[in-house]
Amino acid sequence: MDHPDISLAIDLGASSGRVIAAELRGDQIVLHEVHRFENAPLPIGNRLHWNVLNLWKEIERGIGMAADQYRDQIVSLGVDTWGVDYVLLDRNDDLVGPAFCYRDARTRGMMSQAFERVSRADIFAETGIQFMEINTLYQLYSMRVENSPLLDIAERFLMIPDFFHWALTGEKVNEFTNASTTQLLSPGSSGWSTKVLEGLNIPTKLFSPPVQPGTDLGSVRPGVRTRTGLSSRAKTIVPATHDTGSAVLAVPADGFAHERPNWCYISSGTWSLMGVELDRPMLNARCAELNFTNEGGANGSVRLLKNIAGLWPFQQCRVSWQRRGKPYDWTTLTTLAAEATPLQHWVDLEHPMFVSPEDMVEAILDYLRKTGQSTPSSDGALARAALESLALRYRICLEYLESLLGYSLETIHIVGGGVKNQLLCQMTADACNRTVVAGPVEATALGNVSSQLLALGKFHSIAEFRSWMRSLSDIQVYQPKNTSPWNDALARLQQGALPY
């Protein structure tokens, strides 16, 4: 009996990481979760760090478990993670300082200080990226403001997935899709913006020309092979290392990077990223005004999108209730939200008070008090407010997208873990009055694997892979059912009857 080739997707999110084995079997990709492990920011003193050393230990453990199971069937592996965060290496390839978490407070106020050296307009023209305090640009600039010696010691800048690819292979590369999230990369090209870097006194020597998804970094280090049992047959193939970049590759849409797409996507998880896939960046004044971003996609494509707070507040409410002795599971919490009265509250999930509060429930209640709204009658009502506010934010973002494109979009594709929340999917269809195609849930892992399979010649194009993806069984369609109340709620919001 023939044993199929196996590709490993190492997928790290802000709350957990996984090593997933993927096999191409007939007309489907079969995913097997080999190892799952926790990931969370680690507070030390006044800082918030990622424990990248422990993450590497867990990655090695997961690879070893996969090697025990599949042996020399494993032909490739690649790592994807969240964006904007990084590590620095010195001339001896030792870590320079910690891996700061994007939620660390050191970037507060950094945008306005950076604009004193390089104007906001120039930064957008140079990079095409939306302005967020968490961006790598402001993380690095904060080190200059604080007179940190780390930038002067450092010799190489690696984003989090680049760091793990270096740990695997010894190759130090910057991958394009994740590099584009830094607000330091020129749009539609592979070059870093020397104007921004030099203007903020960030050493240009730290950066190398970004490589595209599908780049083969070769076999893993001998020491890694010894510790894990992985064979030299397994090649490290760089995927779209930004998890959204991988997730968008797995959208079961028609074609790839059209000039005039008729669909948009929402990569739904802790963050929601909503946008369209284009063949070139959009750098006009309206795009800058609406604070949309032109992130890099595979094969030189562009993801014109907006970052939205996503399910983070909803997830953190559950943590708050658990501390109060209410151990809600996701099903129970969503059921309670479904039973609550619709459209009673609006929460601006983009407000800074929801970035990293000690208690999310208290933060939302405080927001409702300060904005003159009533107190939710139950936990379900508060949970519903968080979900409805997210769906309304999708509606607002859709209108912005369509204004940039100059035409209406027909379909919203939702991919990622948020697909599991059927209530939110239906809310999105109703709020936006669009057909919602939800799935696949494992879009990031599938997109990661797609880059590997394309490099291995298993597929000839992204369009072919997407056509094949449309046959997957976990894709559900939601049609709008009750749109009028959502139109009324949006009208009240825009007229100032609710805080906006």
HUDAJO-V931020 format. One record per backbone hydrogen bond with DSSP energy under -1.0 kcal/mol. NH is the residue of the N-H (numbers start at 1). CO is the residue of the C=O. If there is no record, write none. Layout:
NH_CO ; NH_CO
This chain:
6_73 ; 7_22 ; 8_76 ; 9_20 ; 10_78 ; 11_18 ; 12_80 ; 13_16 ; 17_37 ; 18_11 ; 19_35 ; 20_9 ; 21_32 ; 22_7 ; 23_30 ; 25_28 ; 28_25 ; 30_23 ; 32_21 ; 34_19 ; 35_19 ; 37_17 ; 39_15 ; 42_49 ; 44_47 ; 47_44 ; 49_42 ; 50_99 ; 52_50 ; 55_51 ; 56_52 ; 57_53 ; 58_54 ; 59_55 ; 60_56 ; 61_57 ; 62_58 ; 63_59 ; 64_60 ; 65_61 ; 66_62 ; 67_63 ; 68_64 ; 69_65 ; 70_66 ; 71_67 ; 73_70 ; 74_71 ; 75_6 ; 76_6 ; 77_235 ; 78_8 ; 80_10 ; 81_241 ; 85_83 ; 87_158 ; 89_156 ; 90_94 ; 93_90 ; 96_88 ; 101_48 ; 104_101 ; 108_105 ; 110_107 ; 113_109 ; 114_110 ; 115_111 ; 117_114 ; 118_114 ; 123_119 ; 124_120 ; 125_121 ; 126_122 ; 127_123 ; 128_124 ; 135_132 ; 137_182 ; 139_135 ; 140_136 ; 141_137 ; 142_138 ; 145_141 ; 146_142 ; 147_144 ; 148_143 ; 153_149 ; 154_150 ; 155_89 ; 156_89 ; 157_206 ; 158_87 ; 160_85 ; 163_159 ; 164_160 ; 165_161 ; 166_162 ; 167_163 ; 168_164 ; 169_165 ; 170_166 ; 176_211 ; 179_175 ; 180_176 ; 181_178 ; 182_179 ; 186_191 ; 189_186 ; 193_184 ; 194_192 ; 197_193 ; 198_194 ; 199_195 ; 200_196 ; 201_198 ; 202_197 ; 206_203 ; 207_204 ; 211_174 ; 214_238 ; 215_212 ; 217_236 ; 221_168 ; 225_221 ; 226_222 ; 227_223 ; 228_224 ; 229_225 ; 234_231 ; 235_75 ; 236_218 ; 237_77 ; 238_215 ; 241_239 ; 243_81 ; 246_242 ; 247_243 ; 248_244 ; 249_245 ; 251_248 ; 253_251 ; 264_411 ; 265_275 ; 266_413 ; 267_273 ; 268_415 ; 269_271 ; 272_308 ; 273_267 ; 274_306 ; 275_265 ; 276_304 ; 278_302 ; 288_284 ; 289_285 ; 290_286 ; 292_287 ; 293_305 ; 294_128 ; 295_303 ; 297_301 ; 301_298 ; 302_278 ; 303_295 ; 304_276 ; 305_293 ; 306_274 ; 308_272 ; 311_269 ; 312_270 ; 315_311 ; 316_312 ; 317_313 ; 318_314 ; 319_315 ; 320_316 ; 321_317 ; 322_318 ; 323_319 ; 325_322 ; 326_321 ; 328_326 ; 333_329 ; 334_330 ; 335_331 ; 336_332 ; 337_333 ; 338_334 ; 339_335 ; 349_347 ; 351_348 ; 354_351 ; 355_352 ; 363_359 ; 364_360 ; 365_361 ; 366_362 ; 367_363 ; 368_364 ; 369_365 ; 370_366 ; 371_367 ; 372_369 ; 373_368 ; 382_378 ; 383_379 ; 384_380 ; 385_381 ; 386_382 ; 387_383 ; 388_384 ; 389_385 ; 390_386 ; 391_387 ; 392_388 ; 393_389 ; 394_390 ; 395_391 ; 396_392 ; 397_393 ; 398_394 ; 399_395 ; 400_396 ; 401_397 ; 402_398 ; 403_399 ; 404_400 ; 405_401 ; 406_402 ; 410_262 ; 411_262 ; 412_435 ; 413_264 ; 414_437 ; 415_266 ; 416_440 ; 418_268 ; 419_416 ; 420_417 ; 421_418 ; 422_420 ; 425_421 ; 426_422 ; 427_423 ; 428_424 ; 429_425 ; 430_426 ; 431_427 ; 432_428 ; 433_429 ; 434_429 ; 436_478 ; 437_412 ; 438_476 ; 439_414 ; 446_442 ; 447_443 ; 448_444 ; 449_445 ; 450_446 ; 451_447 ; 452_448 ; 453_449 ; 454_450 ; 455_451 ; 456_452 ; 457_454 ; 458_453 ; 465_461 ; 466_462 ; 467_463 ; 468_464 ; 469_465 ; 470_466 ; 471_468 ; 472_469 ; 476_438 ; 478_436 ; 487_483 ; 488_484 ; 489_485 ; 490_486 ; 491_487 ; 492_488 ; 493_489 ; 494_490 ; 495_491 ; 496_493 ; 497_492 ; 498_492
